Amino acid sequence: MSDLLLLILSIIGFFALYWVLIGQWRWNKQMREVEMRKIAKEIKEKAKKGKKK
């Protein structure tokens, strides 16, 4: 009985660890892409303003 409980808790722990590590990596990747798009947009806007002057 205790072996089964240990197995179940180990599986839950593995999935929790996977969710935290892989989920955080994906979240960071997604946020980095959004930030890069913002920076690119700002650079384009500054370039347009520079050409108008």
PAZANU-79222 format. One record per atom (N, C-alpha, C): residue number from 0; residue in three letters; atom name; z, y, x. Coordinates in nm, 4 decimals. Each point is the difference from the previous one (the first is absolute). Layout:
N
<r><nr>NUM</nr><rest>ala</rest><atom>CA</atom><zz>Z</zz><yy>Y</yy><xx>X</xx></r>
...
// end
This chain:
53
<r><nr>0</nr><rest>met</rest><atom>N</atom><zz>0.0000</zz><yy>-0.1191</yy><xx>0.0826</xx></r>
<r><nr>0</nr><rest>met</rest><atom>CA</atom><zz>0.0000</zz><yy>0.1191</yy><xx>-0.0826</xx></r>
<r><nr>0</nr><rest>met</rest><atom>C</atom><zz>0.0000</zz><yy>0.1251</yy><xx>0.0868</xx></r>
<r><nr>1</nr><rest>ser</rest><atom>N</atom><zz>0.0823</zz><yy>-0.0012</yy><xx>0.1042</xx></r>
<r><nr>1</nr><rest>ser</rest><atom>CA</atom><zz>0.0076</zz><yy>0.1190</yy><xx>0.0847</xx></r>
<r><nr>1</nr><rest>ser</rest><atom>C</atom><zz>-0.1280</zz><yy>0.0169</yy><xx>0.0816</xx></r>
<r><nr>2</nr><rest>asp</rest><atom>N</atom><zz>-0.0670</zz><yy>-0.1116</yy><xx>0.0314</xx></r>
<r><nr>2</nr><rest>asp</rest><atom>CA</atom><zz>-0.1285</zz><yy>0.0097</yy><xx>0.0712</xx></r>
<r><nr>2</nr><rest>asp</rest><atom>C</atom><zz>-0.1058</zz><yy>0.0656</yy><xx>-0.0883</xx></r>
<r><nr>3</nr><rest>leu</rest><atom>N</atom><zz>0.0009</zz><yy>-0.0338</yy><xx>-0.1274</xx></r>
<r><nr>3</nr><rest>leu</rest><atom>CA</atom><zz>-0.0950</zz><yy>0.0589</yy><xx>-0.0940</xx></r>
<r><nr>3</nr><rest>leu</rest><atom>C</atom><zz>0.0261</zz><yy>0.1498</yy><xx>-0.0143</xx></r>
<r><nr>4</nr><rest>leu</rest><atom>N</atom><zz>0.1258</zz><yy>0.0369</yy><xx>-0.0093</xx></r>
<r><nr>4</nr><rest>leu</rest><atom>CA</atom><zz>0.0360</zz><yy>0.1416</yy><xx>-0.0105</xx></r>
<r><nr>4</nr><rest>leu</rest><atom>C</atom><zz>-0.0431</zz><yy>0.0755</yy><xx>0.1256</xx></r>
<r><nr>5</nr><rest>leu</rest><atom>N</atom><zz>0.0231</zz><yy>-0.0593</yy><xx>0.1146</xx></r>
<r><nr>5</nr><rest>leu</rest><atom>CA</atom><zz>-0.0414</zz><yy>0.0616</yy><xx>0.1260</xx></r>
<r><nr>5</nr><rest>leu</rest><atom>C</atom><zz>-0.1517</zz><yy>0.0167</yy><xx>0.0054</xx></r>
<r><nr>6</nr><rest>leu</rest><atom>N</atom><zz>-0.0729</zz><yy>-0.0995</yy><xx>-0.0458</xx></r>
<r><nr>6</nr><rest>leu</rest><atom>CA</atom><zz>-0.1460</zz><yy>0.0075</yy><xx>-0.0032</xx></r>
<r><nr>6</nr><rest>leu</rest><atom>C</atom><zz>-0.0467</zz><yy>0.1120</yy><xx>-0.0936</xx></r>
<r><nr>7</nr><rest>ile</rest><atom>N</atom><zz>0.0575</zz><yy>0.0074</yy><xx>-0.1175</xx></r>
<r><nr>7</nr><rest>ile</rest><atom>CA</atom><zz>-0.0382</zz><yy>0.1036</yy><xx>-0.0969</xx></r>
<r><nr>7</nr><rest>ile</rest><atom>C</atom><zz>0.0303</zz><yy>0.1385</yy><xx>0.0553</xx></r>
<r><nr>8</nr><rest>leu</rest><atom>N</atom><zz>0.1167</zz><yy>0.0181</yy><xx>0.0561</xx></r>
<r><nr>8</nr><rest>leu</rest><atom>CA</atom><zz>0.0362</zz><yy>0.1306</yy><xx>0.0565</xx></r>
<r><nr>8</nr><rest>leu</rest><atom>C</atom><zz>-0.0871</zz><yy>0.0353</yy><xx>0.1203</xx></r>
<r><nr>9</nr><rest>ser</rest><atom>N</atom><zz>-0.0372</zz><yy>-0.0998</yy><xx>0.0780</xx></r>
<r><nr>9</nr><rest>ser</rest><atom>CA</atom><zz>-0.0887</zz><yy>0.0248</yy><xx>0.1142</xx></r>
<r><nr>9</nr><rest>ser</rest><atom>C</atom><zz>-0.1377</zz><yy>0.0454</yy><xx>-0.0467</xx></r>
<r><nr>10</nr><rest>ile</rest><atom>N</atom><zz>-0.0502</zz><yy>-0.0636</yy><xx>-0.1041</xx></r>
<r><nr>10</nr><rest>ile</rest><atom>CA</atom><zz>-0.1308</zz><yy>0.0394</yy><xx>-0.0539</xx></r>
<r><nr>10</nr><rest>ile</rest><atom>C</atom><zz>0.0060</zz><yy>0.1413</yy><xx>-0.0562</xx></r>
<r><nr>11</nr><rest>ile</rest><atom>N</atom><zz>0.1049</zz><yy>0.0301</yy><xx>-0.0741</xx></r>
<r><nr>11</nr><rest>ile</rest><atom>CA</atom><zz>0.0164</zz><yy>0.1358</yy><xx>-0.0539</xx></r>
<r><nr>11</nr><rest>ile</rest><atom>C</atom><zz>0.0101</zz><yy>0.1009</yy><xx>0.1137</xx></r>
<r><nr>12</nr><rest>gly</rest><atom>N</atom><zz>0.0754</zz><yy>-0.0334</yy><xx>0.1029</xx></r>
<r><nr>12</nr><rest>gly</rest><atom>CA</atom><zz>0.0134</zz><yy>0.0882</yy><xx>0.1157</xx></r>
<r><nr>12</nr><rest>gly</rest><atom>C</atom><zz>-0.1318</zz><yy>0.0212</yy><xx>0.0715</xx></r>
<r><nr>13</nr><rest>phe</rest><atom>N</atom><zz>-0.0789</zz><yy>-0.1055</yy><xx>0.0117</xx></r>
<r><nr>13</nr><rest>phe</rest><atom>CA</atom><zz>-0.1311</zz><yy>0.0111</yy><xx>0.0642</xx></r>
<r><nr>13</nr><rest>phe</rest><atom>C</atom><zz>-0.0903</zz><yy>0.0941</yy><xx>-0.0786</xx></r>
<r><nr>14</nr><rest>phe</rest><atom>N</atom><zz>-0.0036</zz><yy>-0.0169</yy><xx>-0.1319</xx></r>
<r><nr>14</nr><rest>phe</rest><atom>CA</atom><zz>-0.0839</zz><yy>0.0875</yy><xx>-0.0819</xx></r>
<r><nr>14</nr><rest>phe</rest><atom>C</atom><zz>0.0490</zz><yy>0.1445</yy><xx>0.0040</xx></r>
<r><nr>15</nr><rest>ala</rest><atom>N</atom><zz>0.1311</zz><yy>0.0193</yy><xx>0.0028</xx></r>
<r><nr>15</nr><rest>ala</rest><atom>CA</atom><zz>0.0539</zz><yy>0.1360</yy><xx>0.0085</xx></r>
<r><nr>15</nr><rest>ala</rest><atom>C</atom><zz>-0.0385</zz><yy>0.0640</yy><xx>0.1332</xx></r>
<r><nr>16</nr><rest>leu</rest><atom>N</atom><zz>0.0116</zz><yy>-0.0745</yy><xx>0.1070</xx></r>
<r><nr>16</nr><rest>leu</rest><atom>CA</atom><zz>-0.0371</zz><yy>0.0514</yy><xx>0.1319</xx></r>
<r><nr>16</nr><rest>leu</rest><atom>C</atom><zz>-0.1492</zz><yy>0.0306</yy><xx>0.0059</xx></r>
<r><nr>17</nr><rest>tyr</rest><atom>N</atom><zz>-0.0818</zz><yy>-0.0890</yy><xx>-0.0536</xx></r>
<r><nr>17</nr><rest>tyr</rest><atom>CA</atom><zz>-0.1450</zz><yy>0.0223</yy><xx>-0.0053</xx></r>
<r><nr>17</nr><rest>tyr</rest><atom>C</atom><zz>-0.0308</zz><yy>0.1263</yy><xx>-0.0798</xx></r>
<r><nr>18</nr><rest>trp</rest><atom>N</atom><zz>0.0638</zz><yy>0.0142</yy><xx>-0.1155</xx></r>
<r><nr>18</nr><rest>trp</rest><atom>CA</atom><zz>-0.0235</zz><yy>0.1149</yy><xx>-0.0871</xx></r>
<r><nr>18</nr><rest>trp</rest><atom>C</atom><zz>0.0367</zz><yy>0.1300</yy><xx>0.0706</xx></r>
<r><nr>19</nr><rest>val</rest><atom>N</atom><zz>0.1115</zz><yy>0.0001</yy><xx>0.0700</xx></r>
<r><nr>19</nr><rest>val</rest><atom>CA</atom><zz>0.0438</zz><yy>0.1210</yy><xx>0.0706</xx></r>
<r><nr>19</nr><rest>val</rest><atom>C</atom><zz>-0.0940</zz><yy>0.0325</yy><xx>0.1152</xx></r>
<r><nr>20</nr><rest>leu</rest><atom>N</atom><zz>-0.0286</zz><yy>-0.0964</yy><xx>0.0849</xx></r>
<r><nr>20</nr><rest>leu</rest><atom>CA</atom><zz>-0.0809</zz><yy>0.0276</yy><xx>0.1190</xx></r>
<r><nr>20</nr><rest>leu</rest><atom>C</atom><zz>-0.1461</zz><yy>0.0277</yy><xx>-0.0342</xx></r>
<r><nr>21</nr><rest>ile</rest><atom>N</atom><zz>-0.0624</zz><yy>-0.0877</yy><xx>-0.0750</xx></r>
<r><nr>21</nr><rest>ile</rest><atom>CA</atom><zz>-0.1419</zz><yy>0.0167</yy><xx>-0.0331</xx></r>
<r><nr>21</nr><rest>ile</rest><atom>C</atom><zz>-0.0176</zz><yy>0.1151</yy><xx>-0.0979</xx></r>
<r><nr>22</nr><rest>gly</rest><atom>N</atom><zz>0.0877</zz><yy>0.0109</yy><xx>-0.0964</xx></r>
<r><nr>22</nr><rest>gly</rest><atom>CA</atom><zz>-0.0080</zz><yy>0.1096</yy><xx>-0.0958</xx></r>
<r><nr>22</nr><rest>gly</rest><atom>C</atom><zz>0.0154</zz><yy>0.1349</yy><xx>0.0675</xx></r>
<r><nr>23</nr><rest>gln</rest><atom>N</atom><zz>0.0932</zz><yy>0.0103</yy><xx>0.0920</xx></r>
<r><nr>23</nr><rest>gln</rest><atom>CA</atom><zz>0.0201</zz><yy>0.1257</yy><xx>0.0720</xx></r>
<r><nr>23</nr><rest>gln</rest><atom>C</atom><zz>-0.1207</zz><yy>0.0322</yy><xx>0.0868</xx></r>
<r><nr>24</nr><rest>trp</rest><atom>N</atom><zz>-0.0583</zz><yy>-0.1003</yy><xx>0.0633</xx></r>
<r><nr>24</nr><rest>trp</rest><atom>CA</atom><zz>-0.1181</zz><yy>0.0210</yy><xx>0.0835</xx></r>
<r><nr>24</nr><rest>trp</rest><atom>C</atom><zz>-0.1162</zz><yy>0.0506</yy><xx>-0.0845</xx></r>
<r><nr>25</nr><rest>arg</rest><atom>N</atom><zz>-0.0202</zz><yy>-0.0624</yy><xx>-0.1157</xx></r>
<r><nr>25</nr><rest>arg</rest><atom>CA</atom><zz>-0.1091</zz><yy>0.0436</yy><xx>-0.0889</xx></r>
<r><nr>25</nr><rest>arg</rest><atom>C</atom><zz>0.0248</zz><yy>0.1404</yy><xx>-0.0522</xx></r>
<r><nr>26</nr><rest>trp</rest><atom>N</atom><zz>0.1258</zz><yy>0.0294</yy><xx>-0.0362</xx></r>
<r><nr>26</nr><rest>trp</rest><atom>CA</atom><zz>0.0347</zz><yy>0.1333</yy><xx>-0.0499</xx></r>
<r><nr>26</nr><rest>trp</rest><atom>C</atom><zz>-0.0272</zz><yy>0.1053</yy><xx>0.1072</xx></r>
<r><nr>27</nr><rest>asn</rest><atom>N</atom><zz>0.0428</zz><yy>-0.0274</yy><xx>0.1224</xx></r>
<r><nr>27</nr><rest>asn</rest><atom>CA</atom><zz>-0.0232</zz><yy>0.0945</yy><xx>0.1095</xx></r>
<r><nr>27</nr><rest>asn</rest><atom>C</atom><zz>-0.1490</zz><yy>0.0202</yy><xx>0.0243</xx></r>
<r><nr>28</nr><rest>lys</rest><atom>N</atom><zz>-0.0773</zz><yy>-0.1076</yy><xx>-0.0058</xx></r>
<r><nr>28</nr><rest>lys</rest><atom>CA</atom><zz>-0.1446</zz><yy>0.0093</yy><xx>0.0195</xx></r>
<r><nr>28</nr><rest>lys</rest><atom>C</atom><zz>-0.0626</zz><yy>0.0867</yy><xx>-0.1089</xx></r>
<r><nr>29</nr><rest>gln</rest><atom>N</atom><zz>0.0424</zz><yy>-0.0217</yy><xx>-0.1228</xx></r>
<r><nr>29</nr><rest>gln</rest><atom>CA</atom><zz>-0.0538</zz><yy>0.0769</yy><xx>-0.1121</xx></r>
<r><nr>29</nr><rest>gln</rest><atom>C</atom><zz>0.0368</zz><yy>0.1478</yy><xx>0.0135</xx></r>
<r><nr>30</nr><rest>met</rest><atom>N</atom><zz>0.1238</zz><yy>0.0293</yy><xx>0.0359</xx></r>
<r><nr>30</nr><rest>met</rest><atom>CA</atom><zz>0.0434</zz><yy>0.1393</yy><xx>0.0137</xx></r>
<r><nr>30</nr><rest>met</rest><atom>C</atom><zz>-0.0713</zz><yy>0.0681</yy><xx>0.1170</xx></r>
<r><nr>31</nr><rest>arg</rest><atom>N</atom><zz>-0.0255</zz><yy>-0.0747</yy><xx>0.1065</xx></r>
<r><nr>31</nr><rest>arg</rest><atom>CA</atom><zz>-0.0722</zz><yy>0.0547</yy><xx>0.1150</xx></r>
<r><nr>31</nr><rest>arg</rest><atom>C</atom><zz>-0.1419</zz><yy>0.0394</yy><xx>-0.0407</xx></r>
<r><nr>32</nr><rest>glu</rest><atom>N</atom><zz>-0.0646</zz><yy>-0.0843</yy><xx>-0.0803</xx></r>
<r><nr>32</nr><rest>glu</rest><atom>CA</atom><zz>-0.1354</zz><yy>0.0300</yy><xx>-0.0470</xx></r>
<r><nr>32</nr><rest>glu</rest><atom>C</atom><zz>-0.0008</zz><yy>0.1252</yy><xx>-0.0873</xx></r>
<r><nr>33</nr><rest>val</rest><atom>N</atom><zz>0.0978</zz><yy>0.0128</yy><xx>-0.0874</xx></r>
<r><nr>33</nr><rest>val</rest><atom>CA</atom><zz>0.0094</zz><yy>0.1182</yy><xx>-0.0865</xx></r>
<r><nr>33</nr><rest>val</rest><atom>C</atom><zz>0.0209</zz><yy>0.1243</yy><xx>0.0855</xx></r>
<r><nr>34</nr><rest>glu</rest><atom>N</atom><zz>0.0869</zz><yy>-0.0105</yy><xx>0.0987</xx></r>
<r><nr>34</nr><rest>glu</rest><atom>CA</atom><zz>0.0276</zz><yy>0.1142</yy><xx>0.0881</xx></r>
<r><nr>34</nr><rest>glu</rest><atom>C</atom><zz>-0.1249</zz><yy>0.0391</yy><xx>0.0786</xx></r>
<r><nr>35</nr><rest>met</rest><atom>N</atom><zz>-0.0753</zz><yy>-0.0987</yy><xx>0.0473</xx></r>
<r><nr>35</nr><rest>met</rest><atom>CA</atom><zz>-0.1227</zz><yy>0.0295</yy><xx>0.0743</xx></r>
<r><nr>35</nr><rest>met</rest><atom>C</atom><zz>-0.1025</zz><yy>0.0700</yy><xx>-0.0889</xx></r>
<r><nr>36</nr><rest>arg</rest><atom>N</atom><zz>-0.0083</zz><yy>-0.0417</yy><xx>-0.1269</xx></r>
<r><nr>36</nr><rest>arg</rest><atom>CA</atom><zz>-0.0925</zz><yy>0.0662</yy><xx>-0.0929</xx></r>
<r><nr>36</nr><rest>arg</rest><atom>C</atom><zz>0.0398</zz><yy>0.1454</yy><xx>-0.0207</xx></r>
<r><nr>37</nr><rest>lys</rest><atom>N</atom><zz>0.1314</zz><yy>0.0256</yy><xx>-0.0117</xx></r>
<r><nr>37</nr><rest>lys</rest><atom>CA</atom><zz>0.0484</zz><yy>0.1380</yy><xx>-0.0164</xx></r>
<r><nr>37</nr><rest>lys</rest><atom>C</atom><zz>-0.0368</zz><yy>0.0844</yy><xx>0.1212</xx></r>
<r><nr>38</nr><rest>ile</rest><atom>N</atom><zz>0.0217</zz><yy>-0.0546</yy><xx>0.1182</xx></r>
<r><nr>38</nr><rest>ile</rest><atom>CA</atom><zz>-0.0304</zz><yy>0.0729</yy><xx>0.1234</xx></r>
<r><nr>38</nr><rest>ile</rest><atom>C</atom><zz>-0.1496</zz><yy>0.0279</yy><xx>0.0090</xx></r>
<r><nr>39</nr><rest>ala</rest><atom>N</atom><zz>-0.0824</zz><yy>-0.0996</yy><xx>-0.0323</xx></r>
<r><nr>39</nr><rest>ala</rest><atom>CA</atom><zz>-0.1457</zz><yy>0.0185</yy><xx>0.0045</xx></r>
<r><nr>39</nr><rest>ala</rest><atom>C</atom><zz>-0.0436</zz><yy>0.1071</yy><xx>-0.0998</xx></r>
<r><nr>40</nr><rest>lys</rest><atom>N</atom><zz>0.0604</zz><yy>0.0001</yy><xx>-0.1171</xx></r>
<r><nr>40</nr><rest>lys</rest><atom>CA</atom><zz>-0.0332</zz><yy>0.0995</yy><xx>-0.1020</xx></r>
<r><nr>40</nr><rest>lys</rest><atom>C</atom><zz>0.0377</zz><yy>0.1400</yy><xx>0.0484</xx></r>
<r><nr>41</nr><rest>glu</rest><atom>N</atom><zz>0.1172</zz><yy>0.0137</yy><xx>0.0608</xx></r>
<r><nr>41</nr><rest>glu</rest><atom>CA</atom><zz>0.0436</zz><yy>0.1298</yy><xx>0.0522</xx></r>
<r><nr>41</nr><rest>glu</rest><atom>C</atom><zz>-0.0940</zz><yy>0.0490</yy><xx>0.1101</xx></r>
<r><nr>42</nr><rest>ile</rest><atom>N</atom><zz>-0.0424</zz><yy>-0.0895</yy><xx>0.0868</xx></r>
<r><nr>42</nr><rest>ile</rest><atom>CA</atom><zz>-0.0916</zz><yy>0.0379</yy><xx>0.1082</xx></r>
<r><nr>42</nr><rest>ile</rest><atom>C</atom><zz>-0.1333</zz><yy>0.0473</yy><xx>-0.0577</xx></r>
<r><nr>43</nr><rest>lys</rest><atom>N</atom><zz>-0.0513</zz><yy>-0.0717</yy><xx>-0.1010</xx></r>
<r><nr>43</nr><rest>lys</rest><atom>CA</atom><zz>-0.1262</zz><yy>0.0405</yy><xx>-0.0628</xx></r>
<r><nr>43</nr><rest>lys</rest><atom>C</atom><zz>0.0131</zz><yy>0.1370</yy><xx>-0.0661</xx></r>
<r><nr>44</nr><rest>glu</rest><atom>N</atom><zz>0.1134</zz><yy>0.0238</yy><xx>-0.0672</xx></r>
<r><nr>44</nr><rest>glu</rest><atom>CA</atom><zz>0.0206</zz><yy>0.1295</yy><xx>-0.0654</xx></r>
<r><nr>44</nr><rest>glu</rest><atom>C</atom><zz>0.0077</zz><yy>0.1124</yy><xx>0.1027</xx></r>
<r><nr>45</nr><rest>lys</rest><atom>N</atom><zz>0.0668</zz><yy>-0.0240</yy><xx>0.1108</xx></r>
<r><nr>45</nr><rest>lys</rest><atom>CA</atom><zz>0.0087</zz><yy>0.1012</yy><xx>0.1056</xx></r>
<r><nr>45</nr><rest>lys</rest><atom>C</atom><zz>-0.1373</zz><yy>0.0265</yy><xx>0.0608</xx></r>
<r><nr>46</nr><rest>ala</rest><atom>N</atom><zz>-0.0796</zz><yy>-0.1053</yy><xx>0.0150</xx></r>
<r><nr>46</nr><rest>ala</rest><atom>CA</atom><zz>-0.1352</zz><yy>0.0160</yy><xx>0.0553</xx></r>
<r><nr>46</nr><rest>ala</rest><atom>C</atom><zz>-0.0870</zz><yy>0.0824</yy><xx>-0.0948</xx></r>
<r><nr>47</nr><rest>lys</rest><atom>N</atom><zz>0.0133</zz><yy>-0.0225</yy><xx>-0.1297</xx></r>
<r><nr>47</nr><rest>lys</rest><atom>CA</atom><zz>-0.0773</zz><yy>0.0767</yy><xx>-0.0979</xx></r>
<r><nr>47</nr><rest>lys</rest><atom>C</atom><zz>0.0405</zz><yy>0.1473</yy><xx>0.0021</xx></r>
<r><nr>48</nr><rest>lys</rest><atom>N</atom><zz>0.1297</zz><yy>0.0255</yy><xx>0.0107</xx></r>
<r><nr>48</nr><rest>lys</rest><atom>CA</atom><zz>0.0485</zz><yy>0.1383</yy><xx>0.0049</xx></r>
<r><nr>48</nr><rest>lys</rest><atom>C</atom><zz>-0.0486</zz><yy>0.0693</yy><xx>0.1265</xx></r>
<r><nr>49</nr><rest>gly</rest><atom>N</atom><zz>-0.0049</zz><yy>-0.0736</yy><xx>0.1088</xx></r>
<r><nr>49</nr><rest>gly</rest><atom>CA</atom><zz>-0.0470</zz><yy>0.0554</yy><xx>0.1270</xx></r>
<r><nr>49</nr><rest>gly</rest><atom>C</atom><zz>-0.1475</zz><yy>0.0362</yy><xx>-0.0053</xx></r>
<r><nr>50</nr><rest>lys</rest><atom>N</atom><zz>-0.0794</zz><yy>-0.0775</yy><xx>-0.0706</xx></r>
<r><nr>50</nr><rest>lys</rest><atom>CA</atom><zz>-0.1438</zz><yy>0.0270</yy><xx>-0.0113</xx></r>
<r><nr>50</nr><rest>lys</rest><atom>C</atom><zz>-0.0269</zz><yy>0.1203</yy><xx>-0.0895</xx></r>
<r><nr>51</nr><rest>lys</rest><atom>N</atom><zz>0.0832</zz><yy>0.0204</yy><xx>-0.1012</xx></r>
<r><nr>51</nr><rest>lys</rest><atom>CA</atom><zz>-0.0208</zz><yy>0.1105</yy><xx>-0.0934</xx></r>
<r><nr>51</nr><rest>lys</rest><atom>C</atom><zz>0.0272</zz><yy>0.1348</yy><xx>0.0643</xx></r>
<r><nr>52</nr><rest>lys</rest><atom>N</atom><zz>0.0875</zz><yy>0.0037</yy><xx>0.0965</xx></r>
<r><nr>52</nr><rest>lys</rest><atom>CA</atom><zz>0.0381</zz><yy>0.1275</yy><xx>0.0630</xx></r>
<r><nr>52</nr><rest>lys</rest><atom>C</atom><zz>-0.1023</zz><yy>0.0506</yy><xx>0.0929</xx></r>
// end
